[in-house]
Amino acid sequence: MGHDIVYGSSLLALQRAVQNNIKIILESPSFPPVYESSENKEDWANLYLQLMIDGNVVGGDSVTAVRIDDDFVFAVGKGNVLNKLKYKNIYIFSDKNIMGLPGPSKKNKSFKVIDSLEPISLGKPHKSYIKTQDRFVNEIHVYKKGKKAKTEIHIISQLSEKQLYQFDYSDTMARFKCESILKEHGFEGSPNGDYTRPLRLDTVAREIIEPMHQYKDTEKIKFIYGN
């Protein structure tokens, strides 16, 4: 008959595998970003550990390529170690690094863009999350691990492919807009005696994430959407 298998590494994917006691192939597993809630990070870590203990992670956390055909799924790990499993159903939470899927019925046209910044001049944070009505700089996460830790700022935007290449939506403009929004919410620059420096941030990195395209389920391949 074969196995039911999950493909993906999101919290939802791990939950599906644990709750149904089925095997999972991890797609580029990585711990949730620092700005995620502590509950989500703890849940992900516990589920990941449980799957490892139960021996339900195909190829461990080092799978580099996956291919599926009508009856089998092939997972290649580091050192070209091949894992071959006959599957009954495979639940797809990500279409990255996997071959053999049907063609998408609708291509995704929206990209999740994460701009990471660090403060050059920023007073003590008094808010950790700001939500806006705009797709560009839609969310601002202000994260500080401890009193002595450096503040991190992560901006989430939803952009079209065209916008990715326009200066008006660049990491520079995201930084300017973020600085403006923080000021509107009462943030100030760092104090210097009786003087408060202007609020100023610096861009560290930009990550562009393309969500999964839309697919029609087949008899044995089921697509699951969401974070």
Secondary structure as UniProt FT lines:
FT   STRAND          3..7
FT   HELIX           11..20
FT   STRAND          23..25
FT   TURN            34..35
FT   HELIX           38..53
FT   TURN            54..55
FT   TURN            58..61
FT   STRAND          63..68
FT   STRAND          72..77
FT   HELIX           78..80
FT   STRAND          82..92
FT   TURN            96..97
FT   STRAND          98..99
FT   STRAND          110..121
FT   STRAND          129..131
FT   TURN            136..137
FT   STRAND          139..143
FT   TURN            147..148
FT   STRAND          152..160
FT   TURN            161..162
FT   HELIX           163..165
FT   HELIX           167..169
FT   HELIX           171..184
FT   TURN            185..186
FT   STRAND          191..192
FT   TURN            193..194
FT   STRAND          195..196
FT   STRAND          200..209
FT   STRAND          221..223
//
